[in-house]
Amino acid sequence: MSKDTAQVLSTFDQAMQDPERKKAFNEGYQEFLLSELYLAIMEEDTQDTSTLLTDLAKEGGVSPHKVPYLTPAKKQNVLFLKNFFNLLDGLGYKIVIKKGRRQIPFIKE
């Protein structure tokens, strides 16, 4: 294959060729999605919540169709979660997401 027809990888794609960098990126990306999901719930943004749940499902290898779509009719579910998180925080509890030995706070302090 000549240089003219060779596929040129972007800087990001080149970095993702390294398994350690790819693993670190994926872990950071999942944390980012989780913190964005929390913010969407707290802002009662059902559209962003639905989009983020779908993105998390894809990251986890779960069919996005198995994730319940949060429609405006189900806004009370988002409101419930917001109030529940506030209640736990007021009682001094913290929500932690654990995967193996790794733990991340769901609510960034």
C-alpha positions as CSV (number, residue, x, y, z in Angstrom):
1,M,0.0,0.0,0.0
2,S,1.4,3.4,-1.0
3,K,1.7,6.3,1.4
4,D,-1.0,8.1,-0.6
5,T,-3.6,5.4,0.1
6,A,-2.6,4.6,3.7
7,Q,-5.1,5.6,6.3
8,V,-3.9,8.4,8.5
9,L,-4.9,8.1,12.1
10,S,-5.8,11.1,14.2
11,T,-3.8,12.0,17.3
12,F,-6.7,10.6,19.4
13,D,-6.8,7.3,17.4
14,Q,-3.0,7.0,17.7
15,A,-3.2,7.4,21.5
16,M,-6.0,4.8,21.7
17,Q,-3.7,2.2,20.1
18,D,-1.9,2.0,23.5
19,P,-4.0,-0.4,25.6
20,E,-3.1,1.4,28.9
21,R,-4.0,4.8,27.6
22,K,-7.3,3.4,26.1
23,K,-8.2,1.8,29.5
24,A,-7.5,5.0,31.4
25,F,-9.5,7.1,28.9
26,N,-12.5,4.7,29.1
27,E,-12.5,4.8,32.9
28,G,-12.4,8.6,32.8
29,Y,-15.1,8.7,30.2
30,Q,-17.4,6.6,32.3
31,E,-16.8,8.8,35.3
32,F,-17.6,11.8,33.1
33,L,-20.9,10.3,31.9
34,L,-21.9,9.4,35.5
35,S,-21.2,12.9,36.8
36,E,-23.1,14.5,33.8
37,L,-26.0,12.1,34.5
38,Y,-26.1,13.3,38.1
39,L,-26.1,16.9,37.0
40,A,-28.9,16.2,34.5
41,I,-31.0,14.6,37.2
42,M,-30.4,17.4,39.6
43,E,-31.5,19.9,36.9
44,E,-34.5,17.8,36.1
45,D,-33.4,17.6,32.4
46,T,-35.2,14.6,31.1
47,Q,-33.7,14.9,27.6
48,D,-30.1,14.9,28.8
49,T,-30.8,12.2,31.3
50,S,-32.2,10.0,28.6
51,T,-29.2,10.7,26.3
52,L,-26.7,10.0,29.0
53,L,-28.4,6.8,30.1
54,T,-28.2,5.6,26.5
55,D,-24.5,6.6,26.3
56,L,-23.8,4.7,29.5
57,A,-25.7,1.6,28.2
58,K,-23.5,1.6,25.1
59,E,-20.4,2.0,27.2
60,G,-21.5,-1.0,29.3
61,G,-22.3,-3.1,26.3
62,V,-26.1,-3.0,27.2
63,S,-28.6,-2.5,24.4
64,P,-29.8,1.1,24.6
65,H,-33.3,-0.3,24.0
66,K,-33.2,-1.9,27.5
67,V,-32.8,1.5,29.1
68,P,-36.1,3.1,30.0
69,Y,-36.6,6.3,28.1
70,L,-37.3,9.2,30.5
71,T,-40.1,11.2,28.9
72,P,-41.5,14.4,30.3
73,A,-44.5,12.3,31.5
74,K,-42.0,10.5,33.8
75,K,-40.4,13.7,35.1
76,Q,-41.6,12.7,38.6
77,N,-39.0,9.9,38.5
78,V,-36.2,12.4,38.0
79,L,-37.7,14.7,40.7
80,F,-37.8,11.7,43.0
81,L,-34.2,10.9,42.4
82,K,-33.2,14.6,42.9
83,N,-35.1,14.7,46.2
84,F,-33.7,11.3,47.3
85,F,-30.1,12.5,46.6
86,N,-30.7,15.7,48.5
87,L,-32.2,13.7,51.4
88,L,-29.2,11.3,51.6
89,D,-26.8,14.3,51.4
90,G,-28.7,16.0,54.2
91,L,-28.4,12.9,56.4
92,G,-24.6,12.8,55.7
93,Y,-24.7,9.8,53.3
94,K,-22.7,9.8,50.2
95,I,-23.5,7.8,47.1
96,V,-20.5,5.8,45.8
97,I,-20.3,3.8,42.6
98,K,-18.1,0.8,43.0
99,K,-16.6,-1.4,40.3
100,G,-14.2,-4.0,41.5
101,R,-11.9,-2.3,43.9
102,R,-12.4,1.1,42.3
103,Q,-14.8,3.5,43.9
104,I,-16.0,6.9,42.7
105,P,-18.3,9.3,44.4
106,F,-21.5,9.8,42.4
107,I,-21.9,13.3,43.8
108,K,-18.7,15.3,43.4
109,E,-17.8,17.3,46.4
